[in-house]
Structures are given as C-alpha cells and as structure tokens.
Amino acid sequence: MSRGTLVSFVHVAAPGTGVPMHIHPKEEENIFLVDGNLVFRLGDETFDVSPGDIVRCQGAPRSISSPPVRRPCPARHRTRRPA
C-alpha cells in the first residue's frame, strides 16, 4: 500500500481521441499500454506505442493520442504516478 502517495488508474482512449500536450513538472509518470495502439509525444520525440510497452516520463511535456483505425478498438493504458 502506498498510504496515498501513489495514484494508479486505467484510461480507455477511443480511436481518434487523446490527451493534449501537458506537463507534470515534479512527478514521474509510468504508462503501460494494455490494449490497442497509441502515439506518444514526449518533448520533441514521437513514439508508436504497442501493447506491453512502458513509457516513463518525468518533467517533460507529453501528449497521447489513439490513432484512428479502420476497425475501432480503444486503447487501454494504466498510469501510475505520485499522488
């Protein structure tokens, strides 16, 4: 148990949706992709993320998008960060 020092949640992103560029300057986020595909922008770099991939971000601007696909399949990812 983290005694309230850690937040963990699952986010479902429908195809064609995402989270705009943002920053958590004092927090480390770890994002684990469970299903689907994501495009992850971390600073000036862009990554295609597949199930099983982990993206670690600390203090860098980031955005996440679930690319549109022919057969809609939402992307599910688990995020863990300090509370």
One Martini backbone bead per residue (centre of mass of N, CA, C, O) as a GRO file, in nm:
protein
   83
    1MET     BB    1   0.099   0.035   0.019
    2SER     BB    2   0.104   0.402  -0.027
    3ARG     BB    3  -0.055   0.602   0.159
    4GLY     BB    4  -0.131   0.818  -0.087
    5THR     BB    5   0.144   0.834  -0.295
    6LEU     BB    6  -0.033   0.674  -0.520
    7VAL     BB    7  -0.145   0.663  -0.860
    8SER     BB    8  -0.393   0.440  -1.018
    9PHE     BB    9  -0.499   0.396  -1.366
   10VAL     BB   10  -0.747   0.347  -1.621
   11HIS     BB   11  -0.741   0.429  -1.968
   12VAL     BB   12  -0.981   0.501  -2.228
   13ALA     BB   13  -0.910   0.533  -2.584
   14ALA     BB   14  -1.051   0.635  -2.842
   15PRO     BB   15  -1.043   0.657  -3.155
   16GLY     BB   16  -0.918   0.987  -3.217
   17THR     BB   17  -0.803   1.040  -2.936
   18GLY     BB   18  -0.679   1.248  -2.646
   19VAL     BB   19  -0.394   1.417  -2.500
   20PRO     BB   20  -0.269   1.700  -2.451
   21MET     BB   21  -0.026   1.894  -2.402
   22HIS     BB   22   0.171   1.835  -2.102
   23ILE     BB   23   0.266   1.885  -1.743
   24HIS     BB   24   0.467   1.727  -1.469
   25PRO     BB   25   0.732   1.861  -1.307
   26LYS     BB   26   0.727   1.656  -1.019
   27GLU     BB   27   0.649   1.396  -1.190
   28GLU     BB   28   0.625   1.049  -1.233
   29GLU     BB   29   0.539   0.863  -1.523
   30ASN     BB   30   0.374   0.545  -1.589
   31ILE     BB   31   0.305   0.382  -1.903
   32PHE     BB   32   0.084   0.105  -1.974
   33LEU     BB   33   0.006  -0.089  -2.243
   34VAL     BB   34  -0.262  -0.309  -2.296
   35ASP     BB   35  -0.427  -0.188  -2.548
   36GLY     BB   36  -0.365  -0.119  -2.857
   37ASN     BB   37  -0.278   0.216  -2.976
   38LEU     BB   38  -0.014   0.468  -2.958
   39VAL     BB   39   0.074   0.814  -2.957
   40PHE     BB   40   0.381   0.947  -2.827
   41ARG     BB   41   0.471   1.261  -2.686
   42LEU     BB   42   0.816   1.351  -2.591
   43GLY     BB   43   0.867   1.637  -2.648
   44ASP     BB   44   1.038   1.589  -2.964
   45GLU     BB   45   0.926   1.297  -2.943
   46THR     BB   46   0.799   1.008  -3.130
   47PHE     BB   47   0.578   0.727  -3.044
   48ASP     BB   48   0.503   0.398  -3.092
   49VAL     BB   49   0.258   0.217  -2.907
   50SER     BB   50   0.242  -0.105  -2.759
   51PRO     BB   51   0.161  -0.374  -2.621
   52GLY     BB   52   0.375  -0.369  -2.322
   53ASP     BB   53   0.454  -0.090  -2.314
   54ILE     BB   54   0.674   0.158  -2.159
   55VAL     BB   55   0.631   0.492  -2.033
   56ARG     BB   56   0.864   0.737  -1.921
   57CYS     BB   57   0.794   1.038  -1.726
   58GLN     BB   58   0.992   1.344  -1.642
   59GLY     BB   59   0.927   1.679  -1.686
   60ALA     BB   60   0.788   1.635  -1.966
   61PRO     BB   61   0.634   1.697  -2.231
   62ARG     BB   62   0.296   1.558  -2.320
   63SER     BB   63   0.130   1.327  -2.549
   64ILE     BB   64  -0.181   1.150  -2.640
   65SER     BB   65  -0.277   0.912  -2.902
   66SER     BB   66  -0.551   0.758  -3.076
   67PRO     BB   67  -0.559   0.622  -3.358
   68PRO     BB   68  -0.718   0.588  -3.632
   69VAL     BB   69  -0.926   0.312  -3.739
   70ARG     BB   70  -1.104   0.085  -3.908
   71ARG     BB   71  -1.118  -0.090  -3.637
   72PRO     BB   72  -1.244  -0.018  -3.356
   73CYS     BB   73  -0.998   0.019  -3.080
   74PRO     BB   74  -0.935   0.069  -2.781
   75ALA     BB   75  -0.716   0.220  -2.560
   76ARG     BB   76  -0.532   0.078  -2.285
   77HIS     BB   77  -0.404   0.247  -1.988
   78ARG     BB   78  -0.163   0.256  -1.731
   79THR     BB   79  -0.129   0.482  -1.452
   80ARG     BB   80   0.160   0.598  -1.261
   81ARG     BB   81   0.168   0.819  -0.969
   82PRO     BB   82   0.198   1.053  -0.768
   83ALA     BB   83  -0.031   1.214  -0.543
   0.00000   0.00000   0.00000
